Amino acid sequence: MSFWLAKRRTVQATDTIQRFDPRFWMVDFPRPAMASVVTTAPDTLRVDAVFQKANDLIGLIWESEDRWDHPLLAYDTNRDYARLTLSFRWRSNGVLPLDAVNGPTLTIEGRDAAGNPRGWYLRLWNYAAGTPTDAVITLPFSALAGGFILPGEADPVYPSDIDRMFISLVAPGYAATSTTPFASAITGWAELSAMRCSGHKPMLTIGDVMVPPHGLSMATGYDDGYNQTPARLLRSVRGLGYRGSINHYVGMSHFFPLAPDGAGGFVVDPALPAFNPAAERWHQAFLSGAKAMGYTVILSQSFELLAQHCPAAWQQRAADGSPARTGWSPPSALLSPASTAATAWLRKVAVRLVGLLTEAGLPVRYQVGEPWWWVTADRKICLYDDATKAALGGNPVAIPDLGATLTATQKALLDAAGALLASATAGLTAAVRAAAGSAPCETLLLAFLPTVLDPATPEARRANLPTGWASPAFDVLQLEDYDWLTAGFEARRTRGRAEAEARLGYPRAHQHYLSGFVLNAADAEAMWPRIDAAASEAQALGVAETFIWALPQVARDGFTRLPGATAGSTNEEDIMQPFDDVHFPIAIGRSATVTPEFSTNVTITASGFERRNSLWADARLRFDVGPGVRSEAELGELLTFFRARRGQARGFRLRDPSDFSSNGMTGLPTALDQTIGTGDGARARFPLVKVYGEGTDAQKRRITRPRAESVVVSIDGVSVANWTLDALGEIVFADAPAAGKIVRAGFLFDVPVRFGEDRLDISGAAFAAGEAPSVPLIELREDA
């Protein structure tokens, strides 16, 4: 495998940073408030805040343990702040000032000297010099005390065991127990500049790896990274070897402004700007930082919106009126492609995405992400909202079960729904191209194949992979299949790509592939090998770009892609070596010598007993084919072949005269010869093997160079033809064999070998006198 899952930093490169480096502060807050933190200088950070109701509180956070970065890039944990001083200049506007009763407060969470969990609340005004909105704040940790009035209410901080600290920001009019919404959102900001850390251990060691570029690109999302600085995320992307493009999903929950809905909640208001001020500033910093690092950015927009903020009239609905809901928590809603209000808002957002890209000096790359008509778990399609019903004739036929056999009328309805969806996305791309004007502009479509090509709902593609998307409707088709990928449905993946290509007609040079993701950390060991292999597979298929989805899971699980290795390779021994798929030109017959060898470590104890450890699971063959050379003409062929292989440099095929068949040693192959696996309903790849011996003592040999024309395959004893022969002797089925079905194969095969030396010693006189030259060959290990 061409990756590893790093658990911690060991011998990798490190650097040092000042404690409280602005890049590593974060924000957090309860909905519906919003905030972001960006770095504006090496010693400066800025928080932009959006308050929606009276009790909204936003926290600017520093954590002693880096829980967010990749293990090879994280800063070291240090909870001891004793004899340390942090100072900075504070400036703010639109938030309660430093001297207010509920003004900025530093909350410190940790333990007291006895190890008991404790929290302290420090009024920053007690440590400030200046005005309530422009002051220098100095925090000597060994002399800090909580309490509103000092020294009368002093609560001394224990500085040697601190987990995290955060500065709280609230709006003017703050009331801790009131959920009353403001008439319109209140915006504010705070800036910490000239940040200095001095005293005892003011520096932290931090990982500083720079993985060489490996040809993959990275996918990110604002809903996952909103709490971190753009500089922190971009540092990770670059440090982990991702280059070229960043595919960035603007999200479905954090970027938009909100308005009170009159019932205690908040909804998207199309009269407001496309982005709230906090998200706007974050994306400006993200895009300018990406540009400075040499990346282009694909901004992705979907038809998905957090349900609690989605206007009811915009939502897709099933025939019974229930709204479409995803399985996320909290759930999101799906916007109706027929809703004029919803699609107008989507176009407004798309135009602002164009503006953000052009303002950053980046080319316009805009993705419509996973647009579809939602299908519920019980296979009901959600195309019965009022706007869609009106667009489909007013009273469209019901489809109670999308997986059932459908009538011609029901199929026609799905075709019409697909045309509606294609029209909505065409409106988006037209708005993007118009906004881009003469600037370079690329439009992309992301299709999630496990949903749009689900075998359980075979007619869903009419609505969710409409022919209106066929090339050249978009410049690039992006495909992802992670549900199939992580579940091991290999045949579905292969067929799904073929069906999407056939239906939409985008050549590989106009395709991207997104490989991932791992939802739960407990599944990392099982799923990352598949994700990595799929990424390598996509590269080999010739798609224009391959992305890993997504950065939060990469960081959480320590996924580290290595350059230069083949799919499935974890070490240098498994890197693909040059191999010429040609046969040794001389029929060596039985004159050649064949030597199978194992490697066994034998230790003799002081009492004469032996301890034997078998180091190889499979024998390696050695040949001397010199005795098979019988004429001057064959000698000439040998010399020509040797030079073409550059001595030992390049491998080739050799027929072992004593063992070249799955049937015994030299028999005619049958489809029942060798058991190569048992079906599980998902697995489609079965490597060819030959077994020597029986039972637990049997030795299994991987066959990587079968004679393609000789291979025959059976499932439960019945010959089948729904398979292809892939590289290195793998049978790939078009449909995965059902669970419990025995897969067998028969074949003739060659041995992959190389010359044993970089020189051939041949004497013409000795050859003429009947003395055979020595031509050693050594078997190659090709199976991972």
GUDO-81508 format. One record per atom (N, C-alpha, C): x, y, z. Coordinates in steps of 0.2 Angstrom, whole numbers, plus 5000, padded with zeros to 4 digits. Each point is the difference from the previous one (the first is absolute). Layout:
XYZ...
//
This chain:
500449945000499650065000500450065000499850054996500450064999499950065006499849985006499950055005500149975007500050045005500049975007499550055004499849975005499650035005500450025006500250065000500550035005499650015007500249975005499750015006500350055005500750014998500350055004500750024996500350055002500650024997500649975004500549974996500549975003500750034997500249984995500750034997499950064995499350024999499950044995500250075002500150054995500350065001499550055004500350045004499650045004500350085000499650045002500250075001499750035007500150065001499750035006499550064998499550015004499650054999499950045007499950065000499850035006499349985003500049985006499349995003499550054999499449984998499550054998500150024993500449974996500050024993499350014997499950064997499350014998499749954995500449964996499849954996499649955003500149995007499749945003499550015005499750075000499450015004499449984996499549995003499449984997499450045003499449994997499450035002499549945001499550015004499449965001499450045003499449974999499450045002499449954999499450025003499449964999499650044994499649964997499650034994499550045004499850054996500150024993500650054999500450015006500550054999500549974995500550054998500549984995500650045001500649974999500650035001500649974996500550044999500649974997500650035003500649974999500650035002500549994994500450054999500550004994500650045003500549984997500750045002500150054994500150065003500250064995500750025000500449975005500750015000500349955004500749995000500349945004499850005008499950065002499850015007499350035002499649994995499350035000499449954998499550005004499449974998499450045000499549984996499450045001499449965000499550015004499449965001499450054997499649974996499450034997499449965003499650045003499449975004499350024997499649965000499350014998499549985005499750045004499549995005499350004998499649955001499350004998499550015005500249985007499550015005500450025007499650025005500350045005500549955004499949945000500549965004500549974996500150024994500649974996500750015003500449955000500750015003500449974996500650034998500549974995500650005004500449944999500649995004500650004995500550035002500750004996500449965005500349944997500249945004500749994998500449995006500749974999500049935004500249954997500049935003500749985002500249975005500649985002500249944996499549954998500249954996499750014993500449994995499850004993499649944998499350015000499649954998499850004993500250054996499750014993500549994995500750005001500550004995500149924999500349994994500349934998500649995005500049945003500549985005500750024998500250004994500750024997500150085000499450045001500050075000499850035006499849975005499750025006500550035004499850055005500550035005500049965006500550005004500049955006499650035005499749955004499650025006500450035005499850055003500450035006499450035004499849985006499550035004500350045006500650015000500350045005500250074998499650055003500150074998500350045005500349975005500350035006500650044997500050065003500650054999500050024992499450004997499950024993499650065000500150054995499650064999499850004993499450014999499750024993499850075000500250044995499850074999499750014993499650044999499750024994499750075000499950034994499650065000499349984998499550025003499349984999499650064997499749994994499650054997499349964998499550045001499349974999499550054998499549984996499450044999499449954999499450035002499449964999499949945005500549995005499949955005500050045007499849985005500050035006500850025002500150065002500750025001500349975006500650015001500449975006499750015007499850075001499850025006499249985002499749974995499349995001499949945005499449995003499949955005500149934997499749994994500149944997500550004994500550055001500550014995500549944999500450004996500549944998500349975006499849945001500349965006500449944998500649995003500449944999499849955005499749944997499949945004500549954999500349985006500649955000499749945003500149944996499849945002500649955002500049975005500549965002499949965007500550005004500049975006500450045005499749995007500450045005500649965002500450025005500649975002499949935003499449985002499849935002499849964994499950024994499849964995499350004998499650045004499350014999499850044994499549984996499850054995499850075002500250054997499850075002499950044994499750065001499950054995500150075003500350044997500150075002499850054995499750065003499750054995500350065001500450024995500450065001499750064996499950065003499850064997500650034996500050004994500650024996500250085002499450045002500150075001500550005006500049955005500450015006500849994998500149984994500749994998500250054994499650054998500050044995500350075001500350034996500350075000499850034994499550055000499850044994499250015001499750004994499350015000499649944999499450005002499649944999500049964993500150044995500049974993500750004997500550035004500750004997500550005006500349945002500449995006500549954999500550015004500549945000499949965006499949944999499849955005500649955002500250005006500549965002499849955005500249934999499749955004500649965003500250015006500649965003499649945004500149944997499649955002500149985007500650015003500149985007499750055005499850064997499750055004499350014998499749964997499350014997499549985006499450045000499549985004499350024997499549955001499450014998499650055005499450024998499650045004499950074996499450035001499950064997500450065003500050015006500350055004500749975003500550034999500749985003500250065004500349985006500249935002499449975004499450045001499549985005499749934998499949984994499749944998500549954996500650015002500649974997499949925001500049964994500049935000500749984996500549995004500749994997499949934995500350014994500149954995500649965002499849934999500649955000500349994993500650034999500250004992500349944998500149955004500449944997499649944997499450015000499649944997499450034997500150034994499450034996499949974994499449984999499849974993499850054995499650055001499950044995499850075003499950054996499850075002499650034994499550045002499750034995499750075002500050054995499850075001499350004998499550025004499350004998499950074997499650004995499850064996499250005000499750065002499350004999499850074997499350014998499850064997499850055005500050064999499650055004499349985000499750005006499349985001500049925002500649985002500049935002499649995007499749945000499649985005500149925001500349985005500249935000499449955000499450025002499449955001499550024994500250054996499550024995500149974993499549974997500149974993499650054995499950065002499750054996500450014994499849994994500450024994500050074999500650024997500150074998499650014994499850064999499650024994500449984993500650025001500549974994500649995004500449964996500749975004500450065001500449995006500550055002500649974999500450044996500749984998500550045004500649965002500550045004500749964998500550035003500749974999500450015006500549965000500650015005500649984997500550045001500749994998500549995005500449955000500649995005500650014996500450055001500650024996500650005005500650004997500650015004500049945005499849944998500049955005500749985002500150005007500749985002499949955006500449955000500049955005500750005003500150015006500750005003500049975007500649995003500149965006500249934999499749965004500249935000499749964995500449974995499849964995499550034996500250064996499550034996499949974993500449954999500049974993499749935000499749984995499749934999500449964994500149945001500349964994499449984996500050014994499549984995500249964994499649954998500249964994500150054994500549984996500250044994500149964994499649954999500249954995499850044993500349984995499850024993500049944996499549964999499949944996500150024993500449974996500150024993499449994996499950044995499350004997499949924997499449985000499849934998499550004995499850064997499650004995499250005002499950005006499350015002499850075003499450024999499750065003499649995006499850065003499749995006499350035000499549975003499350035001499950025007499750065001499950035006499250025000499850025006499350035001500050055005499650054999499950065005499749975006499549964999499649985006500549965005500549974998500549965004500550055002500250054997500650045001499950075003499350025000499850075002500450025007500149955004500350025007500750015000500449994994500750005000500250064995500650025001500250054995500249974993499950044995500149984994500849984999500450045004500749994999500249935003499749985005500149935003499849954995499450004997499849954995500550004994500150054998500550004994500749985001500250015006500749975003499949934999499549975003499949925000500049984992499650034996499949984993500749994997500450065001500650004996500549955004500150005006500449965004499949924998499449984999499949934998500049984993500350054996500249984993499550014995499450035002499550014995500150074996499949994993500250064996499550014995500050054996499650014994499450045002499449965002499450035001499849985007499550045003499749995006499250004998499749955002499250004999499750015006499750065000499850035007499250015000499749965004499250005000499950065005499650054998499850065004499549985005499749945000499649975005499250024999499749975006499350015000499750025006500550035005499850025006500350065003500550034998500450055003500150064996499950004993500350064997499450054999499449995000499550054998499750045006499850064999499750045005499349975002499750025006499449985002499550055002499449995000499550055002499549965005499750045005499549965004499449984996499749945002499549984996499350015003500050045006499450025003499749955005500449945000499749955005500649975004500550045001500549985005500649974996500049994994500549984996500350054995500449974996500450054995500049964993499950044995500049974993500550044995500149974995500450034995499550054997500350074999499550054997500450024993499649994995500350014993500250084999499750045005500150074999500750025003500349965004500650015003500649984995500650035002500649984996500149924999500449984995500149935000500349975006500550035002500449985006500050055006500049975006500050045006500750025000500150065004500750035000500649965003499849955005500549965002500349954995499549974996500249954995500350034994499850064999500350044994500750015002500250035006500750015001500449945000499749955003500449935000500149984993499650004995500149984994500550044996499950075001500550044997500749985002500149995007500749985002500249934997499549965000500249934998500250004992499650044996500250004993500650044999500150055003500750044999500649965003499949965005500549965003500249944995499449974997500149954995500450034994499850054998500350044994500750015001500250025006500750015002500449945000499749945001500449945000500049964994499750034995500049974993499449964998499550005004499449954999499550044996499649964996499350034998499549975004499450035001499549975004499349994996499849945001499349994997499550015006499650054999499550025005499349964999499849965005499449954999499450035003499549994997499350025002499549954999499649985005499549954999499350025001499649954999499250025001499849985007500550005005499849985006500150065005499550005005500050055005499849985007500350025005499849975007499350015001499749955001499250005000499750055005500350025006499850055004500050074998500450014994500050074998499750004992499749954998499849994993499350025000499850054996499350024999499649944998499449995003499649944999499850004992499950054997499750004993500649984995500650005002500649984996500149935000499749965004500349935002499649954995500449954998499749944997499649975005499549964997499549965004499849944997499949955004499749944997499350004999499749954997499350014998499550015006500249985006499650015006500150065003500450054997500250065003500550015004500349945002500650015005500650024996500450055004500650034997500649954999500450014995500649964999500550025005500349955003500450015006500649954999500650035001500649955000500149975006500549955001500149975006500550035005500250064998500550045004499650025007500450025005499750025006500450075002499650065000499350004998499949994992499449994998499949984993500050064995500149994994500050054995499449994996499750054996499549994995500350014993499649974996500250014993499550054996500450054997499650054996499749974994499450034999499649984994500350034994500249964994500250044994499550044997499349985002499550044996499850065004500250015006499950065004500350064997499750054998500350064997500450045005499750005006500350045006500749965002500049945000500649965002500550004995499850004994500550004994500350074999499650055001500250075000500650015005499849975006500550015006500749964998499949944997500649964998500450044995499750034995500350044995500450065004499750035004500350065004500649985003500049945004500649985003500549984995499849974995500549984994500450064998499650064999500350064997500550035005499849995006500550035005500649955001500049944999500549954999500550024995499750024994500450034995500450065002499650055003500450065003500549985004500049965005500549985005500649974996499949964995500649974996500350064996499750044997500350054996500350055004499750025006500350055004500749975003500149945001500649975002500549994994499850014994500449994995500149934997499549965002499949934998499649994994500149954996499549984995499449985003499450014996499449985002499949924999499949975006499949924999499449995005499549984997499350005004499749934999499949975006499749935000499350005002499549974996499449985003500049945003499949995007500249945004499449965001500049944998499549955001499350035000499850024994499350025000499549944998499549995004499649954999499350015003499549964998499449995003500149955005499850015007500249965005499549945000500349945002499749945000500049975007499549995003499949985008500349935000500149985007500249945001499549944998499450025000499549954997499850014993500550034996500050014993499450044997499950055004499550054997500450064998499850024993500450064997499650075002500450055002499750065002500050054995499549994996499850054994499350025000499750015006499350025001499950065004500550055001499950065003499550044995499850055002499550044996500350034994500650025000500350034994500149954995500249945002500249954995499349974997499549995005499449974997499750054995500150065001499750054995500449994993500750005001500449994994499949944996499849955004499949934997499249994998499750054999499349994998499450015005500250015006499550025006499849945004500049944997499849945003500449944998500750005001500449944997499849945003500149944996499949945003500449985006499749965004500449985006500549954999500550005003500549945000500149985007499649955002500149985007500749975002500249964995500749975001500450004994500550045000500550014995500349934998500049955004500449944998499549954997499450025000499549954997500050014992499749954997499950014992499650064999500250044996499650074999499749994993499450045000499650014993500450054996499750004994500350054995499950075002499450015003499850075003500550025006500149955004500550015006500750024997500249964995500750014997500050074997499550024996499950064997500150065005499749995006500050055005500750015003500449945000500750015002500450034995499949994994500350034994499950085001499450025001499850075001500350035006500149965005500350035006500850014999500349954996500750014998500150064996499550014995500050074996500050065005499650005005499950055004500750015004500349955002500650005004500650034995500049984994500550024995499950074999499450024999499850074999500350055006499949985006500250035006500750015000500449954999500750005000500350044994499650004994500250044995500050075001499450025004500050075002500550025005500349965004500550015004500750024996500149954996500650014996500050064995499450014997499950064996500250075004499750005007500250065004500750005002500349955001500750005001500450024994499949984994500450024994499850074999499450035001499950074999500450045005500049985006500350045005500850004999500349944997500750004999500250044994499550014995500250054995500549974996500550034999500649984996500549965004499950005006500549965004500049934999500549965001500049934999499549975004499649954998499449975003499949934999500049965005499949934999499449985005499549964997499549985004500049925001499849985006500149935001499449975003499849944999499549965003500249945004499850005007500249945004499449965001500149934998499549955000500249955005499549985004500149955005499749944998500449954997499849954996499649955005500149985006499649955004499350025001499950074999499350025001499650004993500450044995499750014993499949934996500549955002500049944996499949945005499650015005499949955005499649944997500349945000499649944997499349995002499950025007499349995002499550044997500250064997499650054997500250014993500049954995500350014994499750054995499450035001499850054996500150075003500450005006500150075003500550044995500449974996500450044996499650044995499449994999499650044995500050075003499950005007499950065003500650035003500549965002500650025004500650004996500049974994500650014996499750014993499750064999499650014994500550014994499849994994500450004994500150084998499650045003500250075000500650025002500349965004500750015003500649984995499849974995500549974995500450054998500749984999500550054997499750034994500150074999500450045004499650055005499549975003499650045004500550035006500549965002500550025005500749994997500450045002500749994998500349935003499949995006500349945003499449965004500049934999499649965004500449975006499850015006500349985006499649945003500349945001499749945003500349995007499549975004500249985007499549945001500349955004499749935001500149985006500150045006500349975006499649955003499350005000499649955003500249934997500150004994500249934997500749995001500450055000500749995001500249975007499750045005500249975007499749945002499449984996499749945002500349944996500450024995500349944996499749984994499550044998499649984994500450024993500549964999500450014994499750004994499549954998499750004994499550054999499750035005499550054999500450074999500650005002500450064999500250004992500349954998500249994993499450014995499449975002499450014996499850075000499950035006499850065001500450064996500649995000500450054996499949994992499949944998499949984993499350034998499549995004499350034999500050075000500450035004500050085000500350024994500649974998500350024994499649994994499749955000499649984994499450054999499750025006499450045000500150074999500650035002500150075000500650024995500449954999500550014994500650045001500250015007500650045001500649955000500550024996500649964999500450005007500549965001500350005006500450065001500250034995500450075001499650055002499349995000499650055003499649975006500349965004499749975006500550015006499750015005500350005007499749945004500449985005499849955004500150025007499549995005500150015007500049945004500549985003500149945004500050015007499549975004499950015007499349995001499750015006500450025006499849955006500450015006499949955005499650045006499449985000499550045005500349995007500149945002500249985007500749985001500350035005500849985001500149935001499549965003500149935001500149964993499750034995500149964993500650024996500450045003500650034996500449944997500249955004500549954998499749964994499349995000499749964995499950044994499850075001499850044994500650034996500550035004500550044996500449964995500149935001500349964994499650014994499349995001499650004994500050074996500050055005500050074997500650024996500649985003500650014997500149964993499749945000500149964994499550034995499450025002499650034995500350074997500350035004500450064998500549994994500449955002500549974995499749984994499449965001499749974994499750064995499750055003499850064996500650034997500550015003500650034996500249964994500049935001500249954995499550014994499450015002499450014995500150064995500450055003500150064996499650055001499650005006499650065001500450065002499750064998500450065001500350025007499649995005500250015007499749955004500349985006499749965005500150035006499550005004499950045007499949955005500350015006499849965006499550045004499549975002499450035003500049975007500250045005500150075001500550015005500350065000500550025005499949985007499450015003499949995007500149925002499849964995500149935001500849984999500350034996500749994998500450025007499850065003500450025006499849965006499449985001499849965005500349935000500149974994500249935000500850004998500350064999500750004998500149974994499650004995500149974993500550044997500649974998500550034997500249964993499950034995500149974993500750014999500349954997500750004998500150004992500550044998500150014993500349944997499949984993500449964997499849925000499549995005499949935001499349984996500049934999499449984996499449995005499449994998499449995004500149945004499950005007500149955004500749995003500450054999500749995002500250045006500349975005500250035006500750015001500449974996500750005001500450004993500650015001500450004993500049944997500049945004500049944996499549994996499450035001499449994996499950054994500550054999499950044995500149974993499650014995500049974994500750014996500349944998500650014997499949994992500550024996499949994993499949934998499549984996499949934997499850014993500349964996499849994993499649944999499350014998499649944999500149964994500649975000500349964994500249945003500049954996500349935002500749994998500349965004500749984999500049974993500450024995499949984993500249934999500349965004500349934999499649955003499849954997499649945003500549965004500150015007500549975003499949935002499449974999499949935001500249985007500249935000500249975007500750005001500450044996500750005001500250055005499650055001500150055005499949985007500350035005500049985007499550055003499649975005499550045003500149985008500150065004500149995007499550045004499549975003499650045005500450005007499950065003500450015006499650045005500049985006499750045006500650035004499850045005500450035004499849995007500449965004499949985006500550015005499950045006500450015005500149955005500649965000500149955005500450025005499849995007500450025005500149935004500649985002500249945004500150025007499649985005500150015007500649975002500250025007500649975003499949925001499449985000499949935001500049964994500050034994500049974994499350004996499550035004499450004997499950064995499649994995499950064995499450045001500050064998499550044999500050034993499449984996500050024993499450054999500250054996499550054999500050014992499449994997500050004993499850084998500550034997499950074998499650014994499949964996499650014993499449955000499450034999499449964999500049964993500450024996500049974993500749994998500149954996500749994997500150054995500750014999500250044994500449954996499950014993500449964995500650034998500549964998500650024997500049954994500350024994500049964994500750024997500349954997500650004996499849984993499850054995499849984994500549994994500650015002500649994996500049934996499949945004500049944996499449994995499550055000499549994995500250044993500650035000500250044994500449954996499749984994500349944996500350024993500050064998500350024994500250075000500450024995500350064999499450054999499549994997499550044999499650025006499949955005499750015006500550045005500649994999500550045004499950074998500050014993499950074998499350035003499549965000499450035003500050015008500449965003500150015007500450075001500550014997500450065000499650064999499650004995499650054998499450025005499849945003499450015005500450035007500649975001500350035006500150075000500350034994500150074999499450045001499449974997499450045000499750015007500249955005499850005006500450045005500650034997500550035004500249965006500249944998500249965006499549985005500150025006499549985005499550065001500050054996499650065001499249984999499949964995499349994998499849935000499349995003499849935000499749984994499849935000499749974994499749945002499649964995499749945002500449944998499949955004500449934998499549955001499949954996499749945001500449955004499849985006500349955003499849934997500549974997499849934997499749955004500150015007499849945004499350025004499850065000499450035003499750064997499549994996499750064997499350004999499749955004499250004999499749995007499450025000499650005006499849935002500049954994499749945001500749955000500149985007500649965001500650054999500549984996500650044998499950024993499849964995500050014993499449994996499449985004499449984997499650054997499549984996499650054997499550045005500050065000499650035006499349994999499650005006499349995000499750065005499450014999499750065005500049985007500149945002500049975006500649995004500650024997500649985002500250035007500050075001500250035006499550045003499850005006499650045004500350075001499750054998500450075001499650045004499449985003499750045005499249985001499750045004499349995002499650064999499550004997499650074999499750025006499950075001499750035005499550054998499850004994499550054997500350074998500650015003500350074998500749994997500449955002500750004997499949984993500450034995500049984993500749984998500550015003500749984998500249945004500349964996500249935003500749994996500650005004500649994997500149924999500349994994500149934999500649975005499949945002500449965004500149934998500549975002500149934999500249975007499749955002500149975007500449944999500649995004500449945000499949975007499749935000499949975006499350015002499849975006499350005002500050035007499450025002499850025007500450065003500250005006500350055003500750014998500349944997500750004998500150034993499550014997500050024993500450064999500350014994500450064999499650034994499950075001499650044995500450044996500049994993500550044996499550054996500250065000499750054995500250004993499550004996500249994992499950074998500550044998499950064997500150014993500349954997500150004992499649944997499350005000499749944997500050024992499949944996499950014993499350024999499950064998499350025000499549964996500249974995499649964995499849945003500349985006499949935003499650005006499850065002499650015007499349984999499849955004499249995001499850005007499450025001499850025007499349965001499949985006499349985002499850025006499350005001499750025007499649945002500149985006499749945002499949944995500649994996500049954995499850014993499750064999499750024994500450054996500349994994500450044997499650074998500450055001499750074999500550044996499750054997500450054995499950075002499750025006499950075002500650035004500649994997500650025003500550024995500550045003500550024996500749985004500550004996500749995004500350065000500150025007500450075001500749985001500450065001500749995001500249965006500649974999500249955005499649945002499649984995499649945001499450005005499650054999499450015004499449994996499649965002499349994996499650065003499750044996499550055002499349984997499549995004499449994998499550064999499650004995499650054998499450005006499849955003499649995005500349965006500050035006500449965005499649945001500449945001499749945002499650005006499549975000499550005006500449975006499750025006500349975006500049935001500649975001500149935001500149964994500050034994500249974994500749994999500249944998500749984999500350024993500550045000500350024994500649964998500149974994500549964999500350024993500649984998500350024994500549954997500150004994500549964997500450044995500749994999500450044996500749974999500350024995500749994999500450075002500649995002500350065003500850004998500350065000500750015000500250025007500750005000500350035006500350064999499950065004500350064999500849995002500450024996500749995002500550064997500650005003500550054997500649964999500550034996500749975000500350005007500449955002500350005006500650045001500350024994500650045000500050064995500450045000500050064995500549984995500349944999500549984995499849934998500249984994500049934998500749984997500249955003500749974998499949944995500150024994499949954995500649994995500349945000500649994996499749964993500250034995499849974993500349934999500650005002500349934999499849955005499850025006499749955005499349984998499650054997499449984998500049954994500550024995500049954995500349935002500350005006500349935002499449975004499450035001499549975003499950025008500450055002499950025007499550055000499549995004499450055001500250065004499850064998500150065004499650005006500250035005499650015006499650074999499349995001499550064999499550005006500250025006499650005005499450055000499449985002499450045000499749995007499750065003499750005007499350024999499649965004499350025000499950075003499550044998499850065003499450005004500050035006499450015004499650054997499449994998499550054998499450015004499849965004499450005004500150045006499550055002500150045006499949955006
//
